[in-house]
Amino acid sequence: MVNVLKGVLVECDPAMKQFLLHLDEKLILGRKFILQELDEKHLFIASDIVETLQAKIDDLMDRISFPLHEKDN
């Protein structure tokens, strides 16, 4: 019998991979979404969680980013 999983291949740096593993382990998005850890830069994740995951990452990036203001001369 063959098991088929619908998912998305994600390539990321090791720091982002650790963040995604943390989200998955702590059920931050409401459920587990990582289907398979492939190597140090690749994860196979559930395709139906991609939009929610992208919103969570965008929110994190907004919170840790500093606005750049041009100095007046």
FIKE-860832 format. One record per atom (N, C-alpha, C, CB): residue number from 1; residue in three letters; atom name; x, y, z. Coordinates in Angstrom, 1 decimal. Glycine has a CB too. Layout:
REM residues N
node i:NUM | aa:ALA | at:CA | c1:X | c2:Y | c3:Z
...
//
This chain:
REM residues 73
node i:1 | aa:MET | at:N | c1:0.8 | c2:-1.2 | c3:0.0
node i:1 | aa:MET | at:CA | c1:0.0 | c2:0.0 | c3:0.0
node i:1 | aa:MET | at:C | c1:0.9 | c2:1.2 | c3:0.0
node i:1 | aa:MET | at:CB | c1:-1.0 | c2:0.0 | c3:1.2
node i:2 | aa:VAL | at:N | c1:0.5 | c2:2.2 | c3:-0.8
node i:2 | aa:VAL | at:CA | c1:1.2 | c2:3.5 | c3:-0.9
node i:2 | aa:VAL | at:C | c1:0.5 | c2:4.6 | c3:-0.1
node i:2 | aa:VAL | at:CB | c1:1.4 | c2:3.9 | c3:-2.4
node i:3 | aa:ASN | at:N | c1:1.3 | c2:5.3 | c3:0.7
node i:3 | aa:ASN | at:CA | c1:0.7 | c2:6.5 | c3:1.4
node i:3 | aa:ASN | at:C | c1:1.1 | c2:7.7 | c3:0.6
node i:3 | aa:ASN | at:CB | c1:1.2 | c2:6.6 | c3:2.9
node i:4 | aa:VAL | at:N | c1:0.2 | c2:8.6 | c3:0.3
node i:4 | aa:VAL | at:CA | c1:0.5 | c2:9.8 | c3:-0.4
node i:4 | aa:VAL | at:C | c1:0.1 | c2:11.0 | c3:0.5
node i:4 | aa:VAL | at:CB | c1:-0.3 | c2:9.9 | c3:-1.8
node i:5 | aa:LEU | at:N | c1:1.1 | c2:11.9 | c3:0.6
node i:5 | aa:LEU | at:CA | c1:0.9 | c2:13.1 | c3:1.4
node i:5 | aa:LEU | at:C | c1:1.0 | c2:14.3 | c3:0.5
node i:5 | aa:LEU | at:CB | c1:1.9 | c2:13.2 | c3:2.6
node i:6 | aa:LYS | at:N | c1:0.1 | c2:15.2 | c3:0.6
node i:6 | aa:LYS | at:CA | c1:0.2 | c2:16.5 | c3:-0.2
node i:6 | aa:LYS | at:C | c1:0.9 | c2:17.5 | c3:0.6
node i:6 | aa:LYS | at:CB | c1:-1.2 | c2:17.0 | c3:-0.6
node i:7 | aa:GLY | at:N | c1:2.0 | c2:18.0 | c3:0.1
node i:7 | aa:GLY | at:CA | c1:2.8 | c2:18.9 | c3:0.9
node i:7 | aa:GLY | at:C | c1:3.6 | c2:19.8 | c3:0.0
node i:7 | aa:GLY | at:CB | c1:3.8 | c2:18.2 | c3:1.8
node i:8 | aa:VAL | at:N | c1:4.5 | c2:20.7 | c3:0.6
node i:8 | aa:VAL | at:CA | c1:5.3 | c2:21.7 | c3:0.0
node i:8 | aa:VAL | at:C | c1:6.7 | c2:21.5 | c3:0.5
node i:8 | aa:VAL | at:CB | c1:4.8 | c2:23.1 | c3:0.3
node i:9 | aa:LEU | at:N | c1:7.7 | c2:21.5 | c3:-0.4
node i:9 | aa:LEU | at:CA | c1:9.1 | c2:21.4 | c3:-0.1
node i:9 | aa:LEU | at:C | c1:9.5 | c2:22.8 | c3:0.3
node i:9 | aa:LEU | at:CB | c1:9.9 | c2:20.8 | c3:-1.3
node i:10 | aa:VAL | at:N | c1:10.1 | c2:23.0 | c3:1.5
node i:10 | aa:VAL | at:CA | c1:10.6 | c2:24.3 | c3:1.9
node i:10 | aa:VAL | at:C | c1:12.1 | c2:24.2 | c3:2.1
node i:10 | aa:VAL | at:CB | c1:9.9 | c2:24.7 | c3:3.3
node i:11 | aa:GLU | at:N | c1:12.8 | c2:25.2 | c3:1.5
node i:11 | aa:GLU | at:CA | c1:14.2 | c2:25.3 | c3:1.6
node i:11 | aa:GLU | at:C | c1:14.4 | c2:26.6 | c3:2.5
node i:11 | aa:GLU | at:CB | c1:14.9 | c2:25.5 | c3:0.3
node i:12 | aa:CYS | at:N | c1:15.2 | c2:26.4 | c3:3.6
node i:12 | aa:CYS | at:CA | c1:15.5 | c2:27.5 | c3:4.5
node i:12 | aa:CYS | at:C | c1:16.9 | c2:27.4 | c3:5.1
node i:12 | aa:CYS | at:CB | c1:14.4 | c2:27.6 | c3:5.6
node i:13 | aa:ASP | at:N | c1:17.3 | c2:28.4 | c3:5.8
node i:13 | aa:ASP | at:CA | c1:18.6 | c2:28.3 | c3:6.5
node i:13 | aa:ASP | at:C | c1:18.3 | c2:27.6 | c3:7.8
node i:13 | aa:ASP | at:CB | c1:19.2 | c2:29.8 | c3:6.7
node i:14 | aa:PRO | at:N | c1:19.4 | c2:27.1 | c3:8.4
node i:14 | aa:PRO | at:CA | c1:19.3 | c2:26.3 | c3:9.6
node i:14 | aa:PRO | at:C | c1:18.5 | c2:27.1 | c3:10.8
node i:14 | aa:PRO | at:CB | c1:20.6 | c2:25.9 | c3:10.1
node i:15 | aa:ALA | at:N | c1:18.7 | c2:28.4 | c3:10.9
node i:15 | aa:ALA | at:CA | c1:18.0 | c2:29.1 | c3:11.9
node i:15 | aa:ALA | at:C | c1:16.5 | c2:29.1 | c3:11.7
node i:15 | aa:ALA | at:CB | c1:18.5 | c2:30.6 | c3:12.0
node i:16 | aa:MET | at:N | c1:16.0 | c2:29.3 | c3:10.5
node i:16 | aa:MET | at:CA | c1:14.6 | c2:29.3 | c3:10.1
node i:16 | aa:MET | at:C | c1:14.1 | c2:27.9 | c3:10.3
node i:16 | aa:MET | at:CB | c1:14.3 | c2:29.8 | c3:8.7
node i:17 | aa:LYS | at:N | c1:14.9 | c2:26.9 | c3:10.0
node i:17 | aa:LYS | at:CA | c1:14.4 | c2:25.5 | c3:10.2
node i:17 | aa:LYS | at:C | c1:14.2 | c2:25.2 | c3:11.7
node i:17 | aa:LYS | at:CB | c1:15.5 | c2:24.5 | c3:9.6
node i:18 | aa:GLN | at:N | c1:15.0 | c2:25.7 | c3:12.5
node i:18 | aa:GLN | at:CA | c1:14.9 | c2:25.5 | c3:14.0
node i:18 | aa:GLN | at:C | c1:13.6 | c2:26.3 | c3:14.4
node i:18 | aa:GLN | at:CB | c1:16.1 | c2:26.1 | c3:14.7
node i:19 | aa:PHE | at:N | c1:13.3 | c2:27.4 | c3:13.9
node i:19 | aa:PHE | at:CA | c1:12.1 | c2:28.2 | c3:14.2
node i:19 | aa:PHE | at:C | c1:10.9 | c2:27.4 | c3:13.8
node i:19 | aa:PHE | at:CB | c1:12.1 | c2:29.6 | c3:13.6
node i:20 | aa:LEU | at:N | c1:10.9 | c2:26.8 | c3:12.6
node i:20 | aa:LEU | at:CA | c1:9.8 | c2:26.0 | c3:12.1
node i:20 | aa:LEU | at:C | c1:9.6 | c2:24.8 | c3:12.9
node i:20 | aa:LEU | at:CB | c1:10.0 | c2:25.7 | c3:10.6
node i:21 | aa:LEU | at:N | c1:10.7 | c2:24.1 | c3:13.3
node i:21 | aa:LEU | at:CA | c1:10.6 | c2:23.0 | c3:14.2
node i:21 | aa:LEU | at:C | c1:10.0 | c2:23.3 | c3:15.5
node i:21 | aa:LEU | at:CB | c1:12.0 | c2:22.3 | c3:14.4
node i:22 | aa:HIS | at:N | c1:10.3 | c2:24.5 | c3:16.0
node i:22 | aa:HIS | at:CA | c1:9.8 | c2:25.0 | c3:17.3
node i:22 | aa:HIS | at:C | c1:8.3 | c2:25.2 | c3:17.2
node i:22 | aa:HIS | at:CB | c1:10.5 | c2:26.3 | c3:17.8
node i:23 | aa:LEU | at:N | c1:7.8 | c2:25.9 | c3:16.1
node i:23 | aa:LEU | at:CA | c1:6.4 | c2:26.1 | c3:15.9
node i:23 | aa:LEU | at:C | c1:5.6 | c2:24.8 | c3:15.8
node i:23 | aa:LEU | at:CB | c1:6.2 | c2:26.9 | c3:14.6
node i:24 | aa:ASP | at:N | c1:6.2 | c2:23.8 | c3:15.1
node i:24 | aa:ASP | at:CA | c1:5.6 | c2:22.5 | c3:15.0
node i:24 | aa:ASP | at:C | c1:5.5 | c2:21.8 | c3:16.3
node i:24 | aa:ASP | at:CB | c1:6.4 | c2:21.6 | c3:13.9
node i:25 | aa:GLU | at:N | c1:6.6 | c2:21.7 | c3:17.0
node i:25 | aa:GLU | at:CA | c1:6.7 | c2:21.0 | c3:18.3
node i:25 | aa:GLU | at:C | c1:5.7 | c2:21.6 | c3:19.3
node i:25 | aa:GLU | at:CB | c1:8.1 | c2:21.0 | c3:18.9
node i:26 | aa:LYS | at:N | c1:5.6 | c2:22.9 | c3:19.4
node i:26 | aa:LYS | at:CA | c1:4.8 | c2:23.6 | c3:20.4
node i:26 | aa:LYS | at:C | c1:3.3 | c2:23.8 | c3:19.9
node i:26 | aa:LYS | at:CB | c1:5.4 | c2:24.9 | c3:20.8
node i:27 | aa:LEU | at:N | c1:3.0 | c2:23.3 | c3:18.7
node i:27 | aa:LEU | at:CA | c1:1.7 | c2:23.4 | c3:18.2
node i:27 | aa:LEU | at:C | c1:1.2 | c2:24.8 | c3:18.1
node i:27 | aa:LEU | at:CB | c1:0.7 | c2:22.5 | c3:19.0
node i:28 | aa:ILE | at:N | c1:2.1 | c2:25.7 | c3:17.8
node i:28 | aa:ILE | at:CA | c1:1.8 | c2:27.2 | c3:17.7
node i:28 | aa:ILE | at:C | c1:0.7 | c2:27.5 | c3:16.7
node i:28 | aa:ILE | at:CB | c1:3.0 | c2:28.0 | c3:17.4
node i:29 | aa:LEU | at:N | c1:0.7 | c2:26.7 | c3:15.6
node i:29 | aa:LEU | at:CA | c1:-0.3 | c2:26.9 | c3:14.5
node i:29 | aa:LEU | at:C | c1:-1.5 | c2:26.0 | c3:14.7
node i:29 | aa:LEU | at:CB | c1:0.3 | c2:26.6 | c3:13.2
node i:30 | aa:GLY | at:N | c1:-1.6 | c2:25.4 | c3:15.9
node i:30 | aa:GLY | at:CA | c1:-2.8 | c2:24.6 | c3:16.2
node i:30 | aa:GLY | at:C | c1:-2.7 | c2:23.1 | c3:15.9
node i:30 | aa:GLY | at:CB | c1:-3.9 | c2:25.1 | c3:15.4
node i:31 | aa:ARG | at:N | c1:-1.6 | c2:22.7 | c3:15.2
node i:31 | aa:ARG | at:CA | c1:-1.4 | c2:21.3 | c3:14.9
node i:31 | aa:ARG | at:C | c1:0.0 | c2:21.1 | c3:14.4
node i:31 | aa:ARG | at:CB | c1:-2.4 | c2:20.7 | c3:13.9
node i:32 | aa:LYS | at:N | c1:0.5 | c2:19.9 | c3:14.3
node i:32 | aa:LYS | at:CA | c1:1.7 | c2:19.6 | c3:13.6
node i:32 | aa:LYS | at:C | c1:1.6 | c2:19.8 | c3:12.1
node i:32 | aa:LYS | at:CB | c1:2.2 | c2:18.2 | c3:14.0
node i:33 | aa:PHE | at:N | c1:2.6 | c2:20.4 | c3:11.5
node i:33 | aa:PHE | at:CA | c1:2.5 | c2:20.7 | c3:10.1
node i:33 | aa:PHE | at:C | c1:3.7 | c2:20.2 | c3:9.3
node i:33 | aa:PHE | at:CB | c1:2.4 | c2:22.2 | c3:9.8
node i:34 | aa:ILE | at:N | c1:4.8 | c2:19.8 | c3:10.0
node i:34 | aa:ILE | at:CA | c1:6.0 | c2:19.3 | c3:9.3
node i:34 | aa:ILE | at:C | c1:5.8 | c2:17.8 | c3:9.1
node i:34 | aa:ILE | at:CB | c1:7.3 | c2:19.5 | c3:10.2
node i:35 | aa:LEU | at:N | c1:5.8 | c2:17.4 | c3:7.8
node i:35 | aa:LEU | at:CA | c1:5.5 | c2:16.0 | c3:7.5
node i:35 | aa:LEU | at:C | c1:6.8 | c2:15.2 | c3:7.5
node i:35 | aa:LEU | at:CB | c1:4.9 | c2:15.9 | c3:6.1
node i:36 | aa:GLN | at:N | c1:7.9 | c2:15.9 | c3:7.1
node i:36 | aa:GLN | at:CA | c1:9.2 | c2:15.2 | c3:7.1
node i:36 | aa:GLN | at:C | c1:10.4 | c2:16.2 | c3:7.1
node i:36 | aa:GLN | at:CB | c1:9.3 | c2:14.3 | c3:5.8
node i:37 | aa:GLU | at:N | c1:11.4 | c2:15.9 | c3:7.9
node i:37 | aa:GLU | at:CA | c1:12.6 | c2:16.6 | c3:7.9
node i:37 | aa:GLU | at:C | c1:13.5 | c2:15.9 | c3:6.9
node i:37 | aa:GLU | at:CB | c1:13.3 | c2:16.7 | c3:9.3
node i:38 | aa:LEU | at:N | c1:14.0 | c2:16.6 | c3:5.9
node i:38 | aa:LEU | at:CA | c1:14.7 | c2:16.0 | c3:4.8
node i:38 | aa:LEU | at:C | c1:16.2 | c2:16.1 | c3:5.0
node i:38 | aa:LEU | at:CB | c1:14.4 | c2:16.5 | c3:3.5
node i:39 | aa:ASP | at:N | c1:16.7 | c2:17.3 | c3:5.3
node i:39 | aa:ASP | at:CA | c1:18.1 | c2:17.5 | c3:5.6
node i:39 | aa:ASP | at:C | c1:18.2 | c2:18.8 | c3:6.4
node i:39 | aa:ASP | at:CB | c1:19.0 | c2:17.5 | c3:4.3
node i:40 | aa:GLU | at:N | c1:19.5 | c2:19.4 | c3:6.5
node i:40 | aa:GLU | at:CA | c1:19.6 | c2:20.6 | c3:7.3
node i:40 | aa:GLU | at:C | c1:19.0 | c2:21.8 | c3:6.7
node i:40 | aa:GLU | at:CB | c1:21.1 | c2:20.8 | c3:7.4
node i:41 | aa:LYS | at:N | c1:18.6 | c2:21.8 | c3:5.4
node i:41 | aa:LYS | at:CA | c1:18.0 | c2:23.0 | c3:4.8
node i:41 | aa:LYS | at:C | c1:16.6 | c2:22.7 | c3:4.2
node i:41 | aa:LYS | at:CB | c1:18.9 | c2:23.4 | c3:3.7
node i:42 | aa:HIS | at:N | c1:16.1 | c2:21.5 | c3:4.3
node i:42 | aa:HIS | at:CA | c1:14.8 | c2:21.2 | c3:3.6
node i:42 | aa:HIS | at:C | c1:13.8 | c2:20.5 | c3:4.6
node i:42 | aa:HIS | at:CB | c1:15.1 | c2:20.3 | c3:2.4
node i:43 | aa:LEU | at:N | c1:12.6 | c2:21.0 | c3:4.5
node i:43 | aa:LEU | at:CA | c1:11.5 | c2:20.4 | c3:5.2
node i:43 | aa:LEU | at:C | c1:10.3 | c2:20.1 | c3:4.2
node i:43 | aa:LEU | at:CB | c1:11.0 | c2:21.3 | c3:6.4
node i:44 | aa:PHE | at:N | c1:9.6 | c2:19.1 | c3:4.5
node i:44 | aa:PHE | at:CA | c1:8.3 | c2:18.8 | c3:3.7
node i:44 | aa:PHE | at:C | c1:7.2 | c2:19.1 | c3:4.7
node i:44 | aa:PHE | at:CB | c1:8.3 | c2:17.3 | c3:3.1
node i:45 | aa:ILE | at:N | c1:6.4 | c2:20.2 | c3:4.3
node i:45 | aa:ILE | at:CA | c1:5.3 | c2:20.6 | c3:5.2
node i:45 | aa:ILE | at:C | c1:4.0 | c2:20.4 | c3:4.5
node i:45 | aa:ILE | at:CB | c1:5.5 | c2:22.1 | c3:5.7
node i:46 | aa:ALA | at:N | c1:2.9 | c2:20.4 | c3:5.4
node i:46 | aa:ALA | at:CA | c1:1.6 | c2:20.3 | c3:4.9
node i:46 | aa:ALA | at:C | c1:1.2 | c2:21.5 | c3:4.0
node i:46 | aa:ALA | at:CB | c1:0.6 | c2:20.1 | c3:6.0
node i:47 | aa:SER | at:N | c1:0.6 | c2:21.2 | c3:2.9
node i:47 | aa:SER | at:CA | c1:0.3 | c2:22.3 | c3:1.9
node i:47 | aa:SER | at:C | c1:-0.8 | c2:23.2 | c3:2.4
node i:47 | aa:SER | at:CB | c1:0.0 | c2:21.8 | c3:0.6
node i:48 | aa:ASP | at:N | c1:-1.7 | c2:22.7 | c3:3.3
node i:48 | aa:ASP | at:CA | c1:-2.8 | c2:23.6 | c3:3.7
node i:48 | aa:ASP | at:C | c1:-2.4 | c2:24.5 | c3:4.8
node i:48 | aa:ASP | at:CB | c1:-3.9 | c2:22.7 | c3:4.2
node i:49 | aa:ILE | at:N | c1:-1.2 | c2:24.5 | c3:5.3
node i:49 | aa:ILE | at:CA | c1:-0.8 | c2:25.4 | c3:6.4
node i:49 | aa:ILE | at:C | c1:0.1 | c2:26.5 | c3:5.9
node i:49 | aa:ILE | at:CB | c1:0.0 | c2:24.6 | c3:7.4
node i:50 | aa:VAL | at:N | c1:0.5 | c2:26.5 | c3:4.6
node i:50 | aa:VAL | at:CA | c1:1.5 | c2:27.4 | c3:4.0
node i:50 | aa:VAL | at:C | c1:1.1 | c2:28.9 | c3:4.3
node i:50 | aa:VAL | at:CB | c1:1.7 | c2:27.2 | c3:2.6
node i:51 | aa:GLU | at:N | c1:-0.2 | c2:29.3 | c3:4.0
node i:51 | aa:GLU | at:CA | c1:-0.6 | c2:30.7 | c3:4.1
node i:51 | aa:GLU | at:C | c1:-0.5 | c2:31.1 | c3:5.6
node i:51 | aa:GLU | at:CB | c1:-2.0 | c2:30.9 | c3:3.6
node i:52 | aa:THR | at:N | c1:-1.0 | c2:30.3 | c3:6.5
node i:52 | aa:THR | at:CA | c1:-0.9 | c2:30.6 | c3:7.9
node i:52 | aa:THR | at:C | c1:0.5 | c2:30.7 | c3:8.4
node i:52 | aa:THR | at:CB | c1:-1.6 | c2:29.5 | c3:8.7
node i:53 | aa:LEU | at:N | c1:1.4 | c2:29.8 | c3:7.9
node i:53 | aa:LEU | at:CA | c1:2.8 | c2:29.8 | c3:8.3
node i:53 | aa:LEU | at:C | c1:3.4 | c2:31.1 | c3:7.8
node i:53 | aa:LEU | at:CB | c1:3.5 | c2:28.6 | c3:7.8
node i:54 | aa:GLN | at:N | c1:3.1 | c2:31.5 | c3:6.5
node i:54 | aa:GLN | at:CA | c1:3.7 | c2:32.7 | c3:6.0
node i:54 | aa:GLN | at:C | c1:3.3 | c2:33.9 | c3:6.8
node i:54 | aa:GLN | at:CB | c1:3.3 | c2:32.8 | c3:4.5
node i:55 | aa:ALA | at:N | c1:2.0 | c2:34.0 | c3:7.2
node i:55 | aa:ALA | at:CA | c1:1.6 | c2:35.1 | c3:8.0
node i:55 | aa:ALA | at:C | c1:2.3 | c2:35.1 | c3:9.3
node i:55 | aa:ALA | at:CB | c1:0.0 | c2:35.0 | c3:8.2
node i:56 | aa:LYS | at:N | c1:2.5 | c2:34.0 | c3:9.9
node i:56 | aa:LYS | at:CA | c1:3.2 | c2:33.9 | c3:11.2
node i:56 | aa:LYS | at:C | c1:4.7 | c2:34.4 | c3:11.1
node i:56 | aa:LYS | at:CB | c1:3.2 | c2:32.5 | c3:11.8
node i:57 | aa:ILE | at:N | c1:5.3 | c2:34.0 | c3:10.0
node i:57 | aa:ILE | at:CA | c1:6.7 | c2:34.4 | c3:9.8
node i:57 | aa:ILE | at:C | c1:6.8 | c2:35.9 | c3:9.4
node i:57 | aa:ILE | at:CB | c1:7.3 | c2:33.6 | c3:8.6
node i:58 | aa:ASP | at:N | c1:5.8 | c2:36.4 | c3:8.6
node i:58 | aa:ASP | at:CA | c1:5.8 | c2:37.9 | c3:8.3
node i:58 | aa:ASP | at:C | c1:5.6 | c2:38.7 | c3:9.6
node i:58 | aa:ASP | at:CB | c1:4.6 | c2:38.1 | c3:7.3
node i:59 | aa:ASP | at:N | c1:4.7 | c2:38.2 | c3:10.5
node i:59 | aa:ASP | at:CA | c1:4.5 | c2:38.9 | c3:11.8
node i:59 | aa:ASP | at:C | c1:5.7 | c2:38.9 | c3:12.6
node i:59 | aa:ASP | at:CB | c1:3.3 | c2:38.2 | c3:12.5
node i:60 | aa:LEU | at:N | c1:6.4 | c2:37.8 | c3:12.7
node i:60 | aa:LEU | at:CA | c1:7.7 | c2:37.8 | c3:13.4
node i:60 | aa:LEU | at:C | c1:8.7 | c2:38.7 | c3:12.8
node i:60 | aa:LEU | at:CB | c1:8.3 | c2:36.3 | c3:13.4
node i:61 | aa:MET | at:N | c1:8.8 | c2:38.8 | c3:11.5
node i:61 | aa:MET | at:CA | c1:9.8 | c2:39.6 | c3:10.9
node i:61 | aa:MET | at:C | c1:9.5 | c2:41.1 | c3:11.1
node i:61 | aa:MET | at:CB | c1:9.9 | c2:39.4 | c3:9.3
node i:62 | aa:ASP | at:N | c1:8.2 | c2:41.4 | c3:11.1
node i:62 | aa:ASP | at:CA | c1:7.7 | c2:42.8 | c3:11.4
node i:62 | aa:ASP | at:C | c1:8.1 | c2:43.2 | c3:12.8
node i:62 | aa:ASP | at:CB | c1:6.2 | c2:43.0 | c3:11.2
node i:63 | aa:ARG | at:N | c1:8.0 | c2:42.3 | c3:13.7
node i:63 | aa:ARG | at:CA | c1:8.3 | c2:42.6 | c3:15.1
node i:63 | aa:ARG | at:C | c1:9.8 | c2:42.8 | c3:15.4
node i:63 | aa:ARG | at:CB | c1:7.7 | c2:41.5 | c3:16.0
node i:64 | aa:ILE | at:N | c1:10.6 | c2:42.1 | c3:14.7
node i:64 | aa:ILE | at:CA | c1:12.0 | c2:42.2 | c3:14.9
node i:64 | aa:ILE | at:C | c1:12.8 | c2:43.1 | c3:14.0
node i:64 | aa:ILE | at:CB | c1:12.6 | c2:40.8 | c3:14.8
node i:65 | aa:SER | at:N | c1:12.1 | c2:43.7 | c3:13.1
node i:65 | aa:SER | at:CA | c1:12.7 | c2:44.7 | c3:12.1
node i:65 | aa:SER | at:C | c1:12.7 | c2:46.1 | c3:12.7
node i:65 | aa:SER | at:CB | c1:12.0 | c2:44.6 | c3:10.8
node i:66 | aa:PHE | at:N | c1:13.7 | c2:46.8 | c3:12.4
node i:66 | aa:PHE | at:CA | c1:13.8 | c2:48.2 | c3:12.8
node i:66 | aa:PHE | at:C | c1:13.5 | c2:49.1 | c3:11.6
node i:66 | aa:PHE | at:CB | c1:15.1 | c2:48.5 | c3:13.5
node i:67 | aa:PRO | at:N | c1:12.7 | c2:50.1 | c3:11.7
node i:67 | aa:PRO | at:CA | c1:12.4 | c2:50.9 | c3:10.6
node i:67 | aa:PRO | at:C | c1:13.7 | c2:51.8 | c3:10.3
node i:67 | aa:PRO | at:CB | c1:11.2 | c2:51.9 | c3:10.9
node i:68 | aa:LEU | at:N | c1:13.9 | c2:51.9 | c3:9.0
node i:68 | aa:LEU | at:CA | c1:15.1 | c2:52.7 | c3:8.6
node i:68 | aa:LEU | at:C | c1:14.6 | c2:54.1 | c3:8.2
node i:68 | aa:LEU | at:CB | c1:15.8 | c2:52.1 | c3:7.3
node i:69 | aa:HIS | at:N | c1:15.1 | c2:55.1 | c3:8.9
node i:69 | aa:HIS | at:CA | c1:14.8 | c2:56.5 | c3:8.6
node i:69 | aa:HIS | at:C | c1:16.0 | c2:57.2 | c3:8.1
node i:69 | aa:HIS | at:CB | c1:14.3 | c2:57.2 | c3:9.9
node i:70 | aa:GLU | at:N | c1:15.8 | c2:58.0 | c3:7.1
node i:70 | aa:GLU | at:CA | c1:16.9 | c2:58.8 | c3:6.5
node i:70 | aa:GLU | at:C | c1:17.2 | c2:60.0 | c3:7.5
node i:70 | aa:GLU | at:CB | c1:16.6 | c2:59.3 | c3:5.1
node i:71 | aa:LYS | at:N | c1:18.4 | c2:60.2 | c3:7.7
node i:71 | aa:LYS | at:CA | c1:18.8 | c2:61.4 | c3:8.5
node i:71 | aa:LYS | at:C | c1:18.7 | c2:62.7 | c3:7.7
node i:71 | aa:LYS | at:CB | c1:20.3 | c2:61.2 | c3:9.1
node i:72 | aa:ASP | at:N | c1:18.2 | c2:63.7 | c3:8.3
node i:72 | aa:ASP | at:CA | c1:18.1 | c2:65.0 | c3:7.7
node i:72 | aa:ASP | at:C | c1:19.5 | c2:65.7 | c3:7.9
node i:72 | aa:ASP | at:CB | c1:17.0 | c2:65.9 | c3:8.3
node i:73 | aa:ASN | at:N | c1:19.9 | c2:66.3 | c3:6.8
node i:73 | aa:ASN | at:CA | c1:21.2 | c2:67.0 | c3:6.9
node i:73 | aa:ASN | at:C | c1:21.1 | c2:68.4 | c3:7.4
node i:73 | aa:ASN | at:CB | c1:21.9 | c2:67.0 | c3:5.5
//
